[in-house]
Amino acid sequence: MHSVVLTKGVPDFREGQVSFDEDGHLERGKTPTVMNPNDRHALRAALQTKVRRGGTVSLMSMGPPGYMEVLQEGMRDVYADDLYLLSDREMGAADTWATAMTVATGIQKLEEPPDLVFAGFKTADGETGHTGPQTEWCLDMPLVTHVISLDIDEEEGTLRAKRLVEGDVEEIETVEAPLPAFVVADPEFEPTYRRAEHRLKHKDLRETTQQRADEFGEYLDDDSDLDPTDWDRFTMWDHADLNLDPDYIGLDGSPTIVAGVDPIPKAPSEREATVVDPDDDAEMEGVVEELEPYAAGD
């Protein structure tokens, strides 16, 4: 069983320092980057599959070299066996369509074709939710979205999943799809490990992958002379490696036109606060009286 998980770096909006150029494109080099939060649900779904059914997990992203740290973070979460980064300037400023074509080509180049491809619900920057389904369209796999639980029948070669109907938490349906399949995990996804052997395997995998991620971290250390591309579990491909025409990827291959961008306001540097002495009964009573309506649900 071979799974591929797609992940992406997104601006760390908590910093309040997101920068855009005059054309409305995000200047990622000037903005702190973290792993897309919704990708963690895809990571957990892939990890559950690995614990229950065995096999390997590959983690793939498209972005600048700085995304190697995002991949390292994802390796710890999904206990990935190897990492792939699709990266060069020709891929820059891609919209979801150009990204999907590039990522699908990367998946097709893998030596071992995947049985499952996992993607997050949407990214925290674009929030379109397009990249996963568009990648699936390029790969021509069955697509199951809004997945909240799943299991694999290897003998039958099928995926059985529960999914939210149109994202409605109140309406759930059970579906089956043949493998290979493409899964978009919903934020409501919760992995389950009911059997003791699965919990023990989860523990063992965690220990080995932590060592693996730490080993990769040595290659990412600014003071190290090691080249990350020399690490045997990391592969970086550019557009030439993927045999992609620059006219059809990156900005040139992106039909989306950014009409405008609303600036993200910075959090106030100073906030009004009332200092209360916890030993002053009168002051504490005032605090309780002020907060009591909220505690009651009013």
C-alpha positions in Angstrom: 0.0 0.0 0.0 1.6 3.3 -1.2 0.0 6.6 -0.2 1.0 10.1 -1.3 0.0 13.1 0.8 0.0 16.6 -0.7 0.9 19.5 1.5 1.6 23.2 1.1 3.2 26.0 3.0 0.9 29.0 3.7 1.5 32.4 5.2 1.6 32.5 9.0 -1.3 35.0 9.4 -0.6 35.1 13.1 2.4 37.3 12.3 0.3 40.0 10.8 3.0 40.8 8.3 1.6 39.3 5.0 3.2 41.0 2.0 1.8 41.4 -1.5 3.4 42.9 -4.6 1.7 45.5 -6.9 0.1 42.8 -9.0 -1.6 41.2 -6.0 0.7 38.2 -5.8 1.8 37.0 -2.3 5.5 37.7 -1.6 6.2 34.5 0.1 9.9 35.4 0.7 8.8 38.3 2.9 6.1 36.3 4.8 6.7 33.7 7.5 5.5 30.2 6.3 3.9 27.3 8.1 2.2 24.1 7.0 -1.3 24.5 5.8 -3.5 23.6 8.8 -6.1 21.7 6.8 -3.4 19.4 5.4 -3.0 17.9 8.9 -6.3 16.1 8.4 -5.0 14.5 5.2 -1.8 13.5 7.1 -3.8 11.8 9.8 -5.9 9.9 7.3 -2.7 8.6 5.6 -1.2 7.7 8.9 -4.2 5.7 9.9 -4.0 3.8 6.6 -0.3 3.1 7.2 -0.9 1.9 10.7 -3.8 -0.3 9.8 -2.6 -1.6 6.4 1.1 -1.1 6.3 3.0 0.1 3.3 4.7 3.4 2.7 3.8 7.1 2.7 5.3 9.8 0.4 4.9 13.5 1.2 4.9 15.9 -1.7 4.7 19.7 -2.1 5.3 22.3 -4.7 7.0 25.5 -3.7 10.3 27.3 -3.0 13.3 25.5 -1.3 12.0 26.8 2.1 9.2 24.3 1.9 11.7 21.6 2.9 11.0 22.7 6.5 7.3 22.2 5.8 8.0 18.7 4.5 10.0 18.0 7.6 7.1 19.1 9.8 4.8 16.9 7.8 7.1 13.9 8.0 6.8 14.0 11.8 3.0 14.1 11.6 2.3 11.5 8.9 5.4 9.4 9.7 6.4 9.7 6.0 9.0 7.4 4.4 10.2 9.9 1.8 9.8 13.5 0.7 9.3 15.2 -2.7 9.6 18.9 -3.5 8.7 20.3 -6.9 10.6 23.5 -7.1 12.0 26.1 -9.5 11.3 29.6 -10.6 9.2 28.5 -13.6 6.6 27.0 -11.1 6.3 30.3 -9.2 3.0 32.3 -8.9 1.0 29.3 -10.1 -2.8 29.3 -9.6 -4.6 26.1 -8.6 -4.8 24.8 -12.2 -1.1 25.2 -13.0 -0.3 23.8 -9.5 -2.5 20.7 -10.1 -0.9 19.9 -13.5 2.6 20.2 -11.9 1.7 18.1 -8.9 -0.1 15.4 -10.9 3.0 15.1 -13.2 5.2 14.7 -10.1 2.9 11.9 -8.8 3.0 10.2 -12.2 6.8 10.3 -12.1 7.0 8.4 -8.8 8.7 5.0 -9.2 5.9 3.3 -7.3 2.4 4.4 -8.4 0.2 5.3 -5.4 -2.8 3.4 -4.2 -4.1 6.5 -2.5 -3.5 10.2 -2.8 -4.6 12.4 0.1 -5.2 16.2 0.1 -6.4 18.7 2.6 -9.8 20.4 2.3 -8.5 23.8 1.3 -5.6 26.1 1.9 -5.5 28.9 4.4 -4.3 31.5 1.8 -6.4 30.8 -1.3 -9.3 28.9 0.3 -10.6 27.7 -3.1 -10.5 24.0 -2.4 -9.6 23.5 -6.1 -6.1 22.0 -6.0 -7.0 18.5 -4.7 -9.9 17.9 -7.1 -8.1 19.4 -10.1 -5.1 17.2 -9.4 -7.4 14.2 -9.3 -8.9 15.2 -12.6 -5.4 15.2 -14.1 -4.7 11.7 -12.7 -8.2 10.4 -13.6 -8.8 8.7 -10.3 -12.1 8.2 -8.4 -12.5 11.2 -6.1 -14.0 11.1 -2.6 -14.3 14.4 -0.8 -15.3 15.6 2.8 -14.1 12.2 4.2 -14.5 11.8 7.9 -13.5 8.2 8.2 -12.2 5.5 5.9 -10.8 2.0 5.7 -9.2 -0.1 2.9 -10.1 -3.6 1.7 -6.9 -4.7 0.1 -8.3 -8.0 -1.2 -11.2 -6.3 -3.0 -9.0 -3.3 -3.9 -11.6 -0.8 -2.6 -11.9 2.2 -0.4 -14.8 2.5 1.9 -15.4 5.9 3.4 -17.9 8.0 5.3 -18.2 11.5 4.0 -20.2 14.6 4.8 -22.8 15.4 2.1 -21.9 18.8 0.6 -20.0 19.5 3.8 -23.1 19.2 6.0 -22.1 17.9 9.4 -25.7 16.6 10.0 -25.8 14.4 6.8 -23.3 11.5 6.3 -23.2 9.0 3.6 -21.1 5.8 3.1 -19.4 5.3 -0.3 -17.1 2.8 -1.9 -14.5 3.5 -4.7 -11.9 1.3 -6.4 -8.2 1.8 -5.9 -6.3 3.8 -6.8 -8.4 6.7 -5.4 -8.0 10.3 -4.4 -9.2 11.4 -0.9 -9.9 14.9 0.3 -10.0 14.7 4.1 -12.6 16.9 5.9 -11.7 18.9 9.1 -14.1 16.5 10.9 -11.8 13.5 10.1 -10.8 11.6 13.3 -8.4 8.7 13.0 -9.2 5.6 15.1 -6.9 2.9 16.5 -9.1 0.5 18.4 -6.9 -2.6 18.3 -3.9 -2.8 20.6 -1.6 -3.9 17.8 -2.4 -0.7 15.9 -1.7 1.5 19.0 1.6 -0.3 19.5 2.5 0.1 15.8 1.6 3.8 16.0 4.0 4.2 18.9 6.9 2.4 17.0 6.3 4.4 13.8 6.4 7.6 15.8 9.8 6.8 17.3 11.4 5.8 14.0 10.0 8.8 12.1 11.1 11.3 14.8 14.7 10.0 14.2 14.2 10.3 10.5 12.9 13.9 10.7 15.8 14.8 13.0 18.2 13.3 10.5 16.7 15.5 7.7 16.9 18.5 10.0 20.7 18.1 10.1 20.7 18.8 6.4 18.5 21.9 6.8 20.7 23.4 9.6 22.0 26.8 8.4 25.4 26.0 9.9 25.6 22.6 8.1 27.6 22.0 4.9 25.2 19.1 4.0 23.1 19.4 0.9 19.5 18.3 1.5 19.3 16.8 -2.0 21.9 14.3 -0.9 19.6 12.9 1.7 18.5 9.5 0.4 14.8 10.1 1.4 14.4 13.5 -0.2 14.0 14.3 -3.9 13.7 17.7 -5.5 12.4 18.0 -9.1 12.3 21.1 -11.3 10.2 21.6 -14.4 12.9 20.0 -16.6 13.0 16.9 -14.5 9.2 16.7 -14.9 9.4 17.4 -18.7 7.0 20.4 -18.2 6.7 23.2 -20.7 7.2 26.6 -18.8 4.4 28.1 -20.9 1.9 25.8 -19.2 3.0 26.0 -15.5 3.7 28.8 -13.0 2.4 32.3 -13.7 2.4 31.8 -17.5 0.2 28.7 -17.3 -2.2 30.2 -14.8 -5.6 31.4 -16.3 -6.6 33.0 -13.0 -6.3 36.8 -12.8 -6.2 38.5 -9.4 -8.6 41.4 -9.6 -7.7 42.7 -6.1 -6.5 41.8 -2.7 -7.9 43.0 0.6 -5.1 43.7 3.1 -4.9 41.6 6.2 -5.0 44.0 9.2 -2.3 43.7 11.8 -3.3 42.8 15.3 -3.2 45.9 17.6 0.1 46.3 19.3 -1.5 47.6 22.5 -4.7 46.6 24.1 -6.6 48.1 27.0 -6.5 45.9 30.0 -7.7 46.2 33.6 -5.2 44.9 36.2 -7.0 43.0 39.0 -5.4 42.0 42.3 -6.5 38.4 42.9 -6.2 39.0 46.7 -8.7 41.9 46.5 -12.1 40.3 47.2 -14.0 43.4 46.0 -12.2 43.6 42.7 -12.5 39.8 42.1 -16.3 40.0 42.8 -16.5 42.7 40.1 -14.8 40.4 37.6 -17.1 37.5 38.4 -20.2 39.7 38.0 -19.0 41.0 34.6 -18.2 37.5 33.2 -21.2 35.6 34.8 -23.6 36.4 31.9 -21.2 34.8 29.4 -20.8 31.7 31.5 -24.6 31.3 31.6 -24.7 31.5 27.8 -26.4 34.9 27.6 
